[in-house]
Amino acid sequence: MKRRIHALPLLALLCLAGAASADTLLIERTQQPAASALPARGQTAAQVEATFGAPQQKLEPRGGQRSQWPVINRWVYPGFTVYFEKNRVIDVVATQASPEEIGPKPPIR
């Protein structure tokens, strides 16, 4: 009898939970085959610009306050942001396709 009493609140919660909403995760989109490849780690800035064209925006460099902290340059393209240390690609981050997508926000300007 006690078990049935404890099960009733759980059943009520399950009934009230409703249908789960489907969110598009950024990771799912990036795992799909891309129409165009992203810049590869180690490419030079000139190679990236030759392959993908001029960036929409070149953001202000960050870092470099100390010798241990390298200067990081960031170029923004429509679907991704490229991060450079000196003149080489160190990372490429895909941006959100829509506000409903769960993933990284656009870079801080």
HELIX and SHEET records of a PDB file:
HELIX    1   1 LYS A    2  ALA A   17  1                                  16    
HELIX    2   2 LEU A   26  GLN A   31  1                                   6    
HELIX    3   3 ALA A   45  PHE A   52  1                                   8    
SHEET    1   A 4 GLN A  57  ARG A  62  0                                        
SHEET    2   A 4 ILE A  72  VAL A  76 -1                                        
SHEET    3   A 4 PHE A  80  GLU A  85 -1                                        
SHEET    4   A 4 ARG A  88  ALA A  94 -1                                        
END                                                                             
